[in-house]
Amino acid sequence: MRTTIAGVSGVAIGITEVLLLPLDALKVKGQTGVRVMAAGGSLDPSLSASEYRRSTKRSLYQNPRLLLNLYRGASWTAARNSVGTFALFGTSTFIKDQVFNLYDPASPPPSLFHHFTASLSGACASIIVAAPVDVIKVRLQATSLNEKGVSGFVVLRELIQKEGWGALTKGIVPKLLASAPKVTFSFTVAQWLA
């Protein structure tokens, strides 16, 4: 029961993170080399980087509906965050409860090792279970704002047809190496201070 409650709490946190999606979308566009506005839009592809940024800002001011396109993939982000944070909180609580038996009134208070191990397990579980949905979310976001969006299910179908099921785990090892330590550290410190 304790694991379920922790997992559901994680889901609530993960879903509300969708409010920050425009910042994540801009990050993805920057990392994938996608111009925020496609050349076929109101922008000249020969513009320098600074001219391009000014022109993009101008286009966004003139057509604020383009800002809504920063929420492209919001439902997939909510799904990824729900699954990921459920795994993070749920696995961490499960390790503390079932492996270390820390919720028994007779057990000593959790040590830094207990918090670290539970946090590391939760971080890895979170990244692994959320990876397939994250691949789809990134593919949805890696388009220009003025391009017509496609459904996540269309992206999924094309991904499986062209690249196979293994494509859903693309980038999982670098993500584990880059993100798991950060999540582990943050979660360990938060649990240790709580």
C-alpha positions as CSV (number, residue, x, y, z in Angstrom):
1,M,0.0,0.0,0.0
2,R,2.8,2.4,0.9
3,T,4.5,1.8,-2.5
4,T,1.2,2.5,-4.3
5,I,0.7,5.8,-2.4
6,A,4.2,6.9,-3.1
7,G,3.8,6.0,-6.8
8,V,0.5,7.9,-7.1
9,S,2.1,10.9,-5.5
10,G,4.8,10.7,-8.1
11,V,2.2,10.6,-10.9
12,A,0.6,13.8,-9.6
13,I,4.0,15.5,-9.6
14,G,4.9,14.2,-13.0
15,I,1.7,15.3,-14.7
16,T,2.0,18.9,-13.3
17,E,5.4,19.1,-14.9
18,V,3.7,19.4,-18.3
19,L,3.2,23.1,-17.5
20,L,7.0,23.5,-18.1
21,L,6.8,21.8,-21.5
22,P,7.6,24.9,-23.6
23,L,11.0,25.1,-22.0
24,D,11.6,21.4,-22.6
25,A,10.4,21.8,-26.2
26,L,12.9,24.6,-26.9
27,K,15.7,22.6,-25.3
28,V,14.9,19.6,-27.6
29,K,14.8,21.8,-30.7
30,G,18.1,23.3,-29.7
31,Q,19.6,19.8,-29.1
32,T,18.3,18.3,-32.3
33,G,19.3,21.3,-34.5
34,V,15.7,22.0,-35.5
35,R,15.0,25.7,-36.2
36,V,12.1,26.9,-34.1
37,M,10.5,28.2,-37.3
38,A,10.9,26.2,-40.5
39,A,12.5,28.0,-43.5
40,G,9.2,27.7,-45.4
41,G,7.5,29.9,-42.9
42,S,8.1,33.6,-42.5
43,L,11.8,33.3,-42.1
44,D,14.7,33.5,-44.5
45,P,17.0,30.4,-44.2
46,S,20.0,32.6,-45.0
47,L,19.6,34.6,-41.8
48,S,22.5,34.7,-39.3
49,A,21.8,33.1,-35.9
50,S,21.1,36.4,-34.1
51,E,18.9,37.7,-37.0
52,Y,17.1,34.3,-36.9
53,R,16.4,34.6,-33.2
54,R,15.0,38.2,-33.6
55,S,12.9,37.1,-36.6
56,T,11.5,34.1,-34.6
57,K,10.6,36.4,-31.7
58,R,8.9,38.7,-34.1
59,S,6.9,35.8,-35.6
60,L,5.9,34.6,-32.2
61,Y,4.6,38.0,-31.2
62,Q,2.7,38.4,-34.5
63,N,1.2,34.9,-34.3
64,P,0.9,33.8,-30.6
65,R,-0.9,30.6,-31.7
66,L,2.6,29.3,-32.6
67,L,3.3,29.3,-28.9
68,L,0.7,26.6,-28.4
69,N,2.8,24.4,-30.7
70,L,5.4,24.4,-27.9
71,Y,2.9,22.1,-26.1
72,R,3.1,19.6,-29.0
73,G,3.4,16.2,-27.4
74,A,1.9,17.3,-24.1
75,S,-0.1,14.1,-23.6
76,W,3.0,12.0,-24.3
77,T,5.0,14.1,-21.9
78,A,2.3,13.5,-19.2
79,A,2.4,9.8,-20.0
80,R,6.1,9.7,-19.8
81,N,6.2,11.7,-16.5
82,S,3.4,9.6,-15.0
83,V,5.2,6.3,-15.6
84,G,8.6,7.7,-14.8
85,T,7.7,9.4,-11.5
86,F,5.5,6.4,-10.4
87,A,8.6,4.2,-11.0
88,L,10.9,6.7,-9.2
89,F,8.7,7.1,-6.0
90,G,7.3,3.6,-6.1
91,T,10.7,1.8,-6.5
92,S,12.4,3.9,-3.9
93,T,9.6,3.2,-1.4
94,F,9.6,-0.5,-2.3
95,I,13.3,-0.8,-1.7
96,K,13.1,1.0,1.7
97,D,10.1,-1.1,2.7
98,Q,10.7,-4.6,1.3
99,V,14.5,-4.7,1.0
100,F,15.7,-2.7,4.0
101,N,12.5,-3.0,6.1
102,L,12.9,0.6,7.1
103,Y,9.2,1.2,7.9
104,D,9.1,-1.3,10.7
105,P,8.8,0.6,14.0
106,A,11.7,-1.5,15.4
107,S,14.1,-0.7,12.6
108,P,16.8,2.0,13.1
109,P,16.4,5.2,11.1
110,P,17.5,5.0,7.5
111,S,21.1,5.7,6.8
112,L,22.6,7.7,3.9
113,F,23.3,4.3,2.2
114,H,19.7,3.3,2.5
115,H,18.5,6.6,0.9
116,F,21.2,6.4,-1.8
117,T,20.4,2.8,-2.8
118,A,16.7,3.4,-2.8
119,S,17.1,6.6,-4.9
120,L,19.5,5.0,-7.3
121,S,17.1,2.1,-7.8
122,G,14.2,4.5,-8.3
123,A,16.1,6.7,-10.7
124,C,17.2,3.8,-12.9
125,A,13.7,2.3,-12.9
126,S,12.2,5.7,-13.8
127,I,14.5,6.2,-16.8
128,I,14.1,2.6,-18.1
129,V,10.3,2.5,-18.0
130,A,9.9,6.1,-19.4
131,A,12.4,5.6,-22.2
132,P,9.9,4.4,-24.9
133,V,7.5,7.2,-24.3
134,D,10.4,9.7,-24.2
135,V,11.6,8.7,-27.6
136,I,8.1,9.5,-29.1
137,K,7.9,12.8,-27.2
138,V,11.3,13.9,-28.5
139,R,10.3,13.0,-32.1
140,L,7.1,15.0,-31.7
141,Q,9.0,18.0,-30.4
142,A,11.8,17.9,-32.9
143,T,9.8,19.8,-35.5
144,S,9.5,23.5,-36.3
145,L,6.6,25.4,-34.7
146,N,5.0,26.3,-38.0
147,E,5.1,22.7,-39.3
148,K,1.9,20.7,-39.1
149,G,2.1,18.3,-36.1
150,V,1.4,14.6,-36.3
151,S,0.0,12.2,-33.8
152,G,2.2,10.4,-31.4
153,F,0.7,7.1,-32.6
154,V,1.7,8.0,-36.2
155,V,5.3,8.6,-35.0
156,L,5.2,5.3,-33.1
157,R,4.0,3.4,-36.1
158,E,6.5,4.9,-38.4
159,L,9.3,4.4,-35.8
160,I,8.5,0.7,-35.5
161,Q,8.1,0.2,-39.2
162,K,11.4,2.0,-40.1
163,E,13.6,1.3,-37.2
164,G,12.1,-1.7,-35.3
165,W,11.0,-2.1,-31.7
166,G,14.6,-1.5,-30.5
167,A,14.2,2.2,-31.5
168,L,12.0,2.7,-28.4
169,T,15.1,2.2,-26.3
170,K,17.4,4.6,-28.2
171,G,19.5,6.7,-26.0
172,I,18.7,4.8,-22.8
173,V,22.4,4.1,-21.8
174,P,23.5,7.7,-22.2
175,K,20.4,8.8,-20.4
176,L,21.1,6.4,-17.5
177,L,24.7,7.7,-17.4
178,A,23.7,11.3,-17.5
179,S,20.4,11.5,-15.7
180,A,20.5,8.7,-13.1
181,P,23.3,10.3,-11.0
182,K,21.5,13.7,-11.0
183,V,18.2,12.2,-10.0
184,T,19.9,9.9,-7.4
185,F,21.7,12.8,-5.8
186,S,18.6,15.1,-5.7
187,F,16.4,12.4,-4.4
188,T,18.9,11.1,-1.8
189,V,19.4,14.6,-0.5
190,A,15.7,15.3,-0.4
191,Q,15.0,12.0,1.5
192,W,18.0,12.5,3.8
193,L,16.8,16.0,4.8
194,A,13.1,14.9,5.1
